[in-house]
Amino acid sequence: MEKSEVKKRIQKLRSEIARLRNAYHVNNAPNVTDDVYDSLTRELKSLLAEFPEFEDMNASENRVAGKPLDKFEKVKHQTRMLSLNDAFSEQELLDWEKRIKKLLPPSRPGEGRGGEVINYFCEVKFDGLAVSLIYENGKFVRGATRGDGFVGEDITENLKTIHSIPLELHPLLPEEGVGGGVLEIRGEVVMSKKTLIELNKKIIEGENTLPAGRQVFANTRNAAAGSMRQLDPRLAAERKLDFFAYDLNLVVGVPSGTPTTKLQTHSEKHAYLKKLGFQVDAHDAVCKNLEEVTTFIKKFEKIRPNFPYGTDGVVISVDNLQLQSVLGVVGKAPRYMVAFKYPAERATTIVKKILVNVGRTGVLTPLAIFEPTLVHGSMVSKSTLHNSDQIDRLGLRIGDTVVIEKAGDVIPKIVEVLTRLRAGKEKKFKMPTHCPTCGGKVEKRITTPSPLLRKEGVKSYPPLQGGDGKSGLSVAYYCANPECSAKNERYLEHFVSVFGIYELGPKILRRLKDEGLITNAADLFTLTREDFLQLERLPRRKSQIFLRGFGEKSAENIIQEIENKKHISLAKFLWALGILHVGEETARDLASHFGTLEKLISSASFDLAEVDSIENIGPAVLKSVSGFFHNKNNLNFIKKLQKNGVIIEKIKKQEKGKLSGFHFVLTGALSQMSREIAKEKIFSLGGKVVGLVSKNTSYVIAGANPGSKLKTAEKLGVKVLNEKEFLKILG
């Protein structure tokens, strides 16, 4: 065959393979068998092996490309990837509509606000991994995860393995093309329920390329996300993933007059995405009002159990793109779009036993173990019971039949005990008198509902469910042994989290301790590159965690991160120490009052008359702090940290600023800055940030998805600021 003929044959093969891919994945109308598709692909690859000059890395035959990666690189999104506010009832949908109508201009002169007629677009909310695809001049060049909305991870090579993602757009629209420039497609990577069953079966049988015996995936969402997190694209390719597109954005350089610049509604976007070669939700529909939206929701609810993919709701959008622009975004969610979530699925099971876990502060937390039960597409077998008060409130006994549900379709919890099904053999549960880990004595303590343990006399605490139900007090149980191994293990995790040493996960910390490389958190700052390199080589006892992948670069990255985190503020240092009752806010209050660690330690006798001079700190906190700093072991630990290079930064004396005397409460997510940065800005201007809303609160700053603090503020008449108003105050 002449070279020119080979080139034509390759072009025709590519065109036909692309057409068949589109027929199968987009139009759901495969007109040839897999054998024919595979045969054409083999012929194409055979010709390219003989004529490599016609190779095209963006062509469909190169869906698995490149070698395994060392790590995923960070990618900055051209426009922020937003999340959605949720609605759980028809009333919440009505409330959403009222809010957006107030923001819209009248449809006719003289008409009141909210007169605009709104069409809505409904589509299935797939339960997978949200990703962004970038096409330059019609060719797929990069794909990334959502990440924090601003920055995600580059998973291009893994996305290329998904056959429902076209690698080139041009051939699919020969009559009109897609124009030049950069086009962004957003959508969801998903795994079908059928594929999940097959994958888990292979994992159990050890046939998959994953290590035999690894845990099966709990649901399709976890499986899709886990597959996209594989550093080797060949592993991702085995998972038979799908992609459903739900949005497109013109990024830069798209000529005016092309179809993408003429789209006026969200529904037109969906239709055009299908023309480009993407799968879109086949159930999507334009609704003229909320009544039709409700009908759509109820109709799909009947379809949902047998739907081939995992879903947790329906996305409702204002269809008109111009109106979307008017409504805009608040926090990290668009005003023009909402996700209706179906009620959590419930199931019944039998509680076999109640275990007790030990946390970093020594608190004992009961955990219910029940018969493995399928709830919302995944098997669950345990649920935290939080504390003994929760057990009393439920009236739970070992052997009881209980109702469980998955909060937010994720976290299982016991919501009801079916006492009528008791057989008489059920047993009451009692908290242990000795620690289940170390055998140390267990102490019973009365606690307040506030983790900050504010001053006595505060009357804004709501009574807890459980406890005495009146004073708002509850009972907690603690291991009194300071050398408890469970406490130390949890404490290590807490310590590295506060210091921001994110490379050190629980498994690595456990292995470092098992091998004697560390005895406490202070030893982390003496670790060397060689310590980590030897972890993979050291013989491992049967009970130990197996760690792989500690090459020189990984070891150097960890050591560098530890070195970079040796400087820490006094507030964070006090929080990291894990002092009972001292959380983030309390640590900040102590740091602000004393200024230096030395002054805090020297004042550890704490004349209780001094209590009133320390804002938000009560006797319970001071008693705990005093006891901590009177313990020689704790003082020696601090000295060891300092000897090993930890530098505790002094608090600069805060000058009176324009926010002096003002108390702020933050709730919800801010779009312009993180919660931590917002706090720092308030502090720098002399203001205070507190955790609870009271009559003494000056302002509540409400971002996206505000919690119950907003309702408390409205009830107490505390002024609420949105993010724009807050930024104006900051100047």
C-alpha positions in Angstrom: 0.0 0.0 0.0 1.3 3.4 -1.0 2.1 5.9 1.8 -0.7 8.3 0.6 -3.2 5.4 0.7 -2.0 4.4 4.2 -2.6 8.0 5.3 -6.1 8.0 3.8 -6.9 4.6 5.4 -5.7 5.8 8.8 -7.9 8.9 8.5 -10.9 6.8 7.6 -10.3 4.4 10.4 -10.1 7.2 12.9 -13.2 8.8 11.6 -15.2 5.5 11.7 -13.9 4.6 15.2 -15.0 8.1 16.4 -18.4 7.7 14.8 -18.9 4.3 16.5 -17.8 5.7 19.8 -20.3 8.5 19.5 -23.1 6.0 18.5 -22.4 3.8 21.5 -21.7 6.3 24.3 -23.7 9.3 23.3 -26.7 8.1 21.3 -27.0 4.7 23.1 -27.4 3.0 19.7 -24.4 0.7 19.0 -24.8 -0.6 15.5 -21.7 -2.9 15.5 -20.4 -5.4 18.0 -17.4 -4.8 20.3 -15.5 -7.3 18.1 -15.9 -5.0 15.1 -14.9 -1.9 17.0 -11.8 -3.8 18.4 -10.9 -5.1 15.0 -10.9 -1.7 13.4 -8.8 -0.4 16.4 -6.3 -3.2 15.9 -5.9 -2.5 12.2 -5.3 1.2 13.0 -2.6 0.4 15.5 -1.0 -2.0 13.2 -0.7 0.6 10.4 0.6 3.2 12.9 3.3 0.7 14.1 4.5 0.5 10.5 4.1 4.2 9.8 4.7 6.1 13.1 4.9 9.4 11.2 1.1 9.4 11.2 0.9 9.0 15.0 -1.4 11.5 16.8 -1.4 11.5 20.6 -4.8 13.1 20.7 -6.4 10.4 18.6 -8.8 7.8 20.1 -6.3 4.9 19.8 -4.0 6.7 22.4 -6.5 6.8 25.2 -4.0 5.1 27.6 -0.9 7.3 27.2 2.3 8.0 29.1 4.0 6.2 32.0 2.8 6.0 35.6 3.1 9.4 37.3 5.1 10.1 40.5 2.3 12.5 41.7 -0.5 14.6 40.4 0.3 18.2 39.5 -1.8 21.1 40.6 -4.0 22.9 38.0 -5.6 26.3 38.5 -9.1 26.5 37.0 -9.8 29.3 34.5 -13.1 29.9 36.4 -14.0 28.6 39.8 -15.7 25.3 40.0 -18.7 25.9 42.2 -20.7 23.6 44.5 -24.4 23.7 45.0 -26.7 24.7 47.8 -29.1 21.9 48.8 -32.9 21.7 49.2 -34.6 18.8 50.9 -38.3 19.6 50.5 -40.8 21.4 48.3 -41.0 24.2 50.8 -37.2 24.8 50.5 -37.6 25.0 46.7 -40.3 27.6 47.1 -38.1 29.5 49.5 -35.3 29.4 47.0 -37.6 30.7 44.2 -38.8 33.6 46.4 -35.1 34.6 47.1 -34.1 34.6 43.5 -37.2 36.4 42.3 -36.4 39.3 44.7 -33.1 39.7 42.9 -34.5 39.7 39.3 -35.7 42.8 37.5 -39.4 43.1 36.5 -40.4 41.6 33.2 -42.5 44.6 32.2 -42.3 48.4 33.0 -44.1 49.2 36.2 -44.2 45.6 37.4 -42.9 44.8 40.9 -39.7 42.9 41.6 -39.7 39.2 40.8 -42.1 39.6 37.9 -39.8 37.8 35.5 -41.2 34.5 34.2 -38.7 31.7 34.9 -38.2 28.5 33.1 -36.3 25.8 35.0 -34.0 23.1 33.7 -34.0 19.8 35.6 -31.3 17.1 35.3 -30.1 14.1 37.3 -27.4 14.8 39.9 -24.9 12.1 39.2 -22.9 10.7 42.2 -19.3 10.7 41.0 -16.3 13.0 40.6 -16.7 16.5 39.2 -14.0 17.3 36.6 -13.1 20.0 34.1 -12.0 19.2 30.5 -10.1 21.8 28.4 -10.2 21.7 24.6 -7.9 23.9 22.5 -9.0 24.2 18.9 -11.2 21.2 19.3 -8.6 18.9 20.9 -8.6 17.6 24.4 -5.5 18.9 26.2 -6.1 18.8 29.9 -8.5 17.6 32.6 -8.6 18.3 36.3 -10.5 17.5 39.4 -12.6 20.1 41.2 -10.2 20.3 44.2 -11.1 23.4 46.3 -12.9 25.0 43.3 -9.9 27.2 42.5 -7.1 24.6 42.2 -7.5 20.9 41.3 -5.3 18.0 40.2 -4.2 17.2 36.7 -5.7 13.8 35.8 -5.5 14.2 32.0 -4.0 10.7 31.3 -6.7 9.0 33.4 -9.5 10.9 31.7 -8.2 9.9 28.3 -9.0 6.3 29.2 -12.7 7.1 29.4 -14.3 6.3 26.0 -17.3 8.6 26.5 -14.9 11.6 26.5 -14.1 12.6 22.9 -10.4 13.4 22.4 -11.2 15.6 19.4 -14.4 17.6 18.7 -14.0 18.7 15.1 -14.9 15.4 13.3 -18.2 15.3 15.0 -19.4 18.6 13.6 -18.1 18.8 10.0 -20.9 21.1 8.9 -20.2 23.8 11.5 -17.1 23.0 13.5 -16.6 24.3 17.0 -14.5 27.3 16.3 -11.0 28.0 17.6 -9.9 29.0 21.0 -10.3 27.3 24.3 -13.5 25.5 25.4 -14.1 24.1 28.9 -16.5 21.2 29.4 -17.6 20.3 32.9 -19.2 17.1 34.0 -19.1 14.0 36.3 -16.9 10.9 36.0 -19.1 8.0 37.1 -19.0 4.2 37.5 -22.1 2.1 36.7 -23.6 0.0 39.5 -23.0 -3.1 37.3 -19.3 -2.2 36.9 -18.9 -1.7 40.6 -20.2 -5.2 41.3 -17.8 -6.7 38.8 -14.9 -4.7 40.2 -15.5 -5.6 43.8 -15.8 -9.3 42.8 -12.4 -9.1 41.1 -10.9 -7.4 44.2 -12.3 -10.1 46.5 -10.9 -12.8 44.2 -7.6 -11.1 43.8 -7.9 -11.0 40.0 -7.5 -7.2 39.7 -4.2 -5.5 39.3 -4.8 -4.0 42.7 -3.2 -5.9 45.6 -5.3 -9.0 46.5 -7.3 -8.6 49.6 -7.8 -4.8 49.5 -11.1 -3.6 50.7 -14.0 -3.4 48.2 -15.4 0.0 47.2 -18.4 1.1 49.3 -20.2 2.8 46.4 -19.9 4.0 42.9 -18.8 7.5 43.9 -15.9 6.2 45.9 -15.0 3.8 43.1 -15.0 6.6 40.4 -13.0 8.9 42.6 -10.5 6.2 43.6 -10.1 5.2 39.9 -9.2 8.7 38.9 -6.7 8.9 41.7 -4.6 6.1 40.2 -1.1 7.3 39.2 -1.0 4.6 36.5 -3.5 5.3 33.7 -3.7 1.6 32.9 -5.4 0.9 36.2 -7.9 3.7 35.5 -8.6 2.1 32.1 -9.6 -1.2 33.7 -12.4 0.4 35.6 -14.8 1.1 32.6 -15.7 4.6 33.7 -18.2 6.9 32.1 -18.5 10.7 31.8 -21.6 12.8 31.7 -21.3 16.5 30.7 -23.4 19.1 32.3 -21.9 22.5 31.4 -19.6 24.3 28.9 -17.7 27.6 29.2 -16.0 29.7 26.6 -12.6 30.4 28.1 -10.7 32.4 25.5 -10.4 33.0 21.7 -13.7 31.5 20.5 -14.8 33.4 17.4 -18.1 35.2 17.7 -20.8 33.7 15.5 -19.8 30.1 16.2 -22.6 27.9 17.8 -21.0 28.1 21.2 -21.4 31.9 21.4 -25.1 31.8 20.4 -26.3 29.6 23.3 -29.0 31.4 25.3 -30.2 28.7 27.8 -28.8 26.0 29.9 -31.0 23.5 28.0 -29.4 24.6 24.7 -26.0 24.0 26.3 -27.0 20.4 27.0 -28.3 19.9 23.5 -25.0 21.3 22.1 -22.9 19.2 24.4 -24.5 16.1 22.9 -23.8 17.4 19.4 -20.1 17.8 20.4 -20.0 14.1 21.3 -20.7 14.0 25.0 -23.1 12.0 27.0 -25.7 14.1 28.8 -28.5 13.1 31.1 -31.3 11.6 28.9 -33.9 12.5 31.5 -33.3 16.2 31.5 -36.3 18.5 30.9 -37.3 22.1 30.8 -40.0 23.0 33.3 -42.2 26.0 33.1 -42.7 26.4 36.9 -41.9 24.7 40.2 -45.0 22.5 39.9 -43.4 20.9 36.9 -40.1 20.7 38.7 -41.8 18.8 41.6 -43.4 16.4 39.1 -40.0 15.8 37.5 -38.5 15.0 41.0 -41.3 12.6 41.9 -41.1 10.9 38.5 -37.3 10.3 38.7 -37.6 9.1 42.3 -39.5 6.1 41.0 -36.8 5.5 38.4 -33.9 6.1 40.7 -33.6 2.6 42.4 -33.1 0.9 39.0 -31.1 3.8 37.4 -27.7 2.3 36.2 -25.7 5.0 38.0 -25.6 6.3 41.5 -27.5 9.5 42.1 -28.5 11.5 45.1 -30.9 14.1 43.7 -31.9 16.4 40.9 -30.2 19.7 39.9 -32.6 22.5 39.2 -31.3 25.5 37.2 -32.7 28.8 36.0 -32.7 28.0 32.3 -32.1 31.5 30.9 -28.3 32.2 30.9 -28.9 36.0 31.0 -30.9 35.6 34.2 -28.2 33.3 35.6 -25.7 36.2 35.1 -28.0 38.6 36.9 -28.4 36.2 39.9 -24.7 35.5 40.1 -22.9 33.6 42.8 -22.9 33.9 46.6 -20.1 32.2 48.5 -19.1 29.1 46.6 -22.5 28.4 45.2 -24.6 29.9 42.3 -27.9 31.5 43.3 -29.5 30.3 40.0 -29.0 26.6 40.8 -30.0 24.3 43.6 -29.6 20.6 44.2 -32.7 18.8 45.5 -31.6 15.9 47.7 -33.8 12.8 48.1 -34.5 11.7 51.7 -31.8 9.5 53.2 -32.6 5.9 52.6 -33.4 3.9 55.7 -33.0 0.2 56.6 -33.3 -2.0 59.6 -30.6 -4.2 61.2 -29.6 -5.8 64.5 -27.0 -4.4 66.9 -24.6 -7.2 67.6 -22.3 -5.4 70.1 -21.2 -2.0 71.2 -17.4 -1.3 71.2 -15.6 1.7 72.7 -13.0 3.8 71.0 -10.5 6.1 72.8 -9.9 9.6 71.3 -6.8 11.8 71.6 -8.1 13.6 74.8 -8.9 10.2 76.3 -12.7 10.5 75.7 -14.4 7.1 75.3 -16.8 7.0 72.3 -19.3 4.0 71.9 -19.5 2.4 68.5 -22.4 0.2 67.4 -21.5 -2.9 65.4 -24.5 -4.4 63.5 -25.2 -7.0 60.8 -23.8 -5.7 57.5 -26.8 -4.0 55.8 -27.3 -2.4 52.4 -28.2 1.3 52.7 -28.3 3.6 49.7 -26.1 1.4 47.5 -23.4 0.4 50.0 -22.9 -2.0 52.9 -22.6 -0.5 56.3 -21.8 -2.4 59.5 -21.1 0.3 62.2 -22.2 3.7 63.5 -20.9 6.0 66.1 -23.2 6.5 69.1 -21.3 9.7 70.2 -21.8 9.3 74.0 -23.7 7.5 76.7 -26.4 10.2 76.6 -27.2 9.2 73.0 -27.6 5.6 74.0 -29.9 6.6 76.8 -31.9 8.9 74.4 -32.4 6.1 71.9 -33.1 3.5 74.7 -30.7 1.3 72.8 -29.7 -2.2 74.0 -27.3 -4.8 72.5 -29.4 -7.1 70.4 -32.0 -4.5 69.5 -33.4 -4.1 66.0 -32.7 -0.6 64.9 -33.4 1.8 62.0 -30.3 3.2 60.3 -30.0 5.9 57.7 -27.2 7.6 55.8 -27.0 11.3 56.6 -26.3 13.1 53.4 -26.2 9.6 51.7 -22.8 9.1 53.3 -22.6 8.8 57.1 -24.7 5.9 58.7 -26.5 6.7 62.0 -29.0 4.9 64.2 -32.2 7.0 64.3 -34.7 4.7 66.0 -35.0 1.5 68.1 -37.8 -0.9 67.3 -38.6 -1.9 70.8 -41.7 -4.0 69.7 -39.3 -6.5 68.2 -37.4 -7.3 71.4 -37.2 -10.9 72.3 -36.2 -10.4 76.0 -32.5 -11.3 75.5 -31.3 -7.8 74.8 -28.7 -6.4 77.2 -28.2 -2.9 78.5 -24.9 -1.3 77.7 -22.7 0.1 80.4 -19.6 2.3 79.8 -16.5 0.5 80.9 -14.7 1.3 84.2 -11.3 0.7 82.7 -9.9 1.8 79.3 -10.4 -0.9 76.6 -6.9 -0.1 75.2 -4.6 0.3 78.2 -6.6 -0.9 81.1 -6.3 2.5 82.9 -9.0 3.8 85.1 -12.0 5.6 83.5 -13.2 8.8 84.9 -16.7 10.1 84.6 -16.9 13.9 84.0 -19.8 16.4 83.5 -19.3 18.6 80.5 -21.1 21.5 79.0 -22.4 21.5 75.4 -19.9 24.2 74.4 -16.4 22.9 73.5 -15.1 26.3 74.6 -16.5 26.0 78.1 -17.4 29.6 78.4 -17.9 31.5 81.7 -20.5 30.3 84.2 -23.8 32.1 84.0 -24.2 32.0 80.2 -27.8 31.1 79.5 -27.7 30.8 75.7 -26.8 27.1 75.8 -29.7 24.9 74.6 -30.4 21.8 76.7 -28.8 18.7 75.3 -30.9 15.7 74.4 -29.8 13.3 77.1 -28.0 14.2 80.4 -30.4 15.9 82.7 -32.1 17.7 79.8 -32.4 20.9 81.8 -29.1 22.3 82.7 -27.6 21.5 79.3 -24.9 19.3 81.0 -23.9 15.9 79.7 -21.8 13.0 80.9 -18.5 12.0 79.3 -16.0 9.3 80.1 -12.2 9.6 79.9 -9.2 7.3 80.2 -7.2 8.8 83.1 -3.9 7.1 82.1 -1.6 9.8 80.5 0.5 7.0 78.9 -2.5 5.4 77.1 -1.3 4.2 73.7 -4.7 5.0 72.0 -4.6 8.6 73.4 -1.0 9.0 72.2 -1.9 7.7 68.7 -4.8 10.0 68.3 -2.8 12.9 69.8 -0.1 12.4 67.1 -2.7 12.8 64.4 -4.1 15.9 66.0 -0.6 17.4 66.5 0.5 17.0 62.9 -2.9 18.3 61.7 -2.6 21.5 63.7 1.0 22.0 62.7 0.0 21.4 59.0 2.3 18.5 58.4 -0.1 16.9 55.9 2.4 14.4 54.5 2.3 12.4 57.7 -0.9 10.4 57.7 -2.1 8.0 60.4 -0.5 4.9 58.8 2.9 6.5 58.5 2.7 7.8 62.1 1.8 4.3 63.4 4.7 2.7 61.6 7.2 5.3 62.8 6.0 4.6 66.3 6.1 0.8 65.8 9.7 0.9 64.6 10.7 3.1 67.6 11.6 6.0 65.3 9.4 8.2 67.4 8.1 8.0 71.0 6.2 11.3 71.0 5.4 14.3 68.7 8.7 16.0 69.6 10.6 13.2 67.9 9.0 14.1 64.5 11.4 17.1 64.3 14.5 14.8 64.5 13.6 12.5 61.7 15.9 12.2 58.7 15.5 11.2 55.1 17.2 7.8 55.9 14.6 7.1 58.6 11.8 7.1 56.0 13.8 5.2 53.4 14.4 2.4 55.8 10.6 1.9 56.5 10.1 0.0 53.3 13.2 -2.1 53.8 12.6 -3.0 57.5 11.0 -6.5 58.2 7.4 -6.1 59.1 5.5 -7.8 61.9 2.1 -9.3 60.9 0.2 -6.6 62.7 2.1 -3.7 61.2 1.0 -1.5 58.4 2.8 -2.1 55.0 4.1 1.1 53.5 5.3 1.4 49.9 6.6 4.2 47.8 9.1 5.8 50.1 11.6 6.7 47.4 14.2 9.4 48.0 11.9 12.2 46.6 9.0 11.2 48.9 11.3 11.1 51.9 12.8 14.5 51.0 9.3 16.0 50.6 8.3 14.9 54.1 11.5 16.1 55.7 11.2 19.4 53.9 7.5 19.8 55.1 8.5 19.1 58.7 11.3 21.6 58.5 8.9 24.3 57.0 6.4 23.8 59.8 8.8 24.4 62.8 7.6 28.0 63.1 4.2 28.1 64.7 2.0 30.8 66.4 1.4 30.6 70.1 -2.3 30.1 69.5 -1.8 27.1 67.3 0.9 25.7 69.6 -1.5 25.7 72.5 -4.1 24.1 70.4 -1.6 21.4 69.2 -0.7 20.5 72.8 -4.1 18.8 73.2 -5.0 20.4 76.5 -8.4 19.3 77.7 -11.1 21.9 76.9 -8.7 24.0 74.8 -9.8 24.1 71.2 -8.9 26.5 68.5 -10.8 29.5 69.8 -9.9 29.0 73.4 -6.2 28.7 72.5 -6.4 32.0 70.6 -8.0 33.7 73.6 -5.2 32.4 75.9 -2.5 33.5 73.5 -4.0 37.0 73.1 -4.1 37.4 76.9 -0.7 36.1 77.9 1.3 37.0 74.7 4.1 34.5 75.3 4.4 30.8 76.4 6.7 31.8 79.2 4.2 34.2 80.7 1.5 31.6 80.4 3.6 28.9 82.2 4.7 31.3 84.9 1.0 32.3 85.5 -0.2 28.7 85.6 -1.3 29.0 89.2 -4.1 31.2 87.8 -5.6 33.3 90.6 -9.3 32.6 89.7 -10.0 36.3 90.4 -8.1 36.8 87.1 -10.7 34.9 85.2 -12.9 37.9 84.5 -10.0 39.7 82.8 -9.6 36.9 80.2 -12.4 37.2 77.7 -14.4 34.0 77.0 -12.3 31.9 79.5 -14.0 30.3 82.5 -12.8 28.4 85.6 -13.1 25.0 83.9 -10.6 26.0 81.2 -8.2 27.6 83.7 -8.3 24.5 85.9 -7.4 22.3 82.9 -4.6 24.6 81.7 -3.2 25.0 85.2 -3.1 21.3 85.7 -1.4 20.8 82.3 1.4 23.2 83.0 2.0 21.9 86.5 2.8 18.5 85.1 6.6 18.0 84.7 6.1 15.6 81.8 4.3 18.2 79.8 6.9 20.9 80.5 9.7 18.4 79.5 7.8 17.7 76.3 7.6 21.4 75.5 11.3 21.8 76.2 12.0 18.9 73.9 10.0 20.4 71.1 12.0 23.7 71.4 15.3 21.8 71.6 14.4 20.0 68.4 13.9 23.3 66.6 10.2 24.3 67.1 9.9 28.1 67.4 6.8 29.5 69.1 6.2 32.9 67.7 5.3 35.7 70.2 2.0 37.4 69.9 2.5 41.0 68.8 0.8 43.5 71.1 -2.5 44.2 69.4 -3.0 47.9 68.7 -6.5 49.3 69.0 -8.0 49.2 65.6 -11.3 50.2 64.0 -12.9 46.9 65.0 -11.8 47.1 68.7 -14.7 46.1 70.9 -16.5 44.3 68.2 -17.3 40.6 68.4 -17.8 38.6 65.2 -19.2 35.2 64.5 -18.5 33.5 61.2 -20.9 31.0 59.6 -21.0 29.5 56.1 -18.3 29.6 53.4 -16.8 32.8 52.1 -15.8 33.0 48.4 -13.1 35.7 48.6 -11.0 34.2 51.5 -10.8 31.3 53.8 -12.3 31.3 57.2 -8.8 31.4 58.7 -7.8 34.5 56.7 -11.1 36.2 57.7 -10.3 35.6 61.3 -6.8 37.0 61.0 -8.1 40.2 59.3 -10.6 40.8 62.1 -7.9 40.2 64.7 -5.5 42.6 62.9 -8.1 45.3 63.2 -8.6 44.8 66.9 -11.8 42.7 66.6 -12.7 39.4 68.3 -14.0 36.2 66.7 -16.2 34.0 68.9 -17.8 30.7 68.4 -21.3 31.3 69.8 -23.9 33.9 68.9 -25.2 35.9 71.9 -26.7 39.3 72.6 -23.1 40.5 73.0 -22.2 39.6 69.4 -21.7 42.6 67.2 -22.0 41.0 63.8 -22.7 37.6 62.3 -20.9 37.2 58.9 -23.0 34.8 56.8 -21.4 33.1 53.8 -22.8 30.3 51.6 -24.7 27.5 53.4 -24.8 29.2 56.8 -25.6 27.0 59.8 -27.9 27.4 62.8 -25.9 30.4 64.0 -27.7 32.5 61.4 -31.1 31.6 62.8 -29.8 32.3 66.3 -28.7 35.7 65.2 -32.1 36.5 63.6 -33.8 35.4 66.8 -31.6 37.5 69.0 -31.7 40.5 66.7 -28.0 40.4 66.0 -27.0 42.3 62.8 -26.1 39.9 59.9 -23.6 40.9 57.2 -23.2 39.2 53.8 -19.7 38.8 52.4 -19.8 42.0 50.4 -20.8 44.1 53.5 -18.1 42.3 55.5 -15.4 43.2 53.0 -16.5 46.8 53.0 -16.0 46.9 56.8 -12.5 45.4 56.5 -11.7 48.2 54.0 
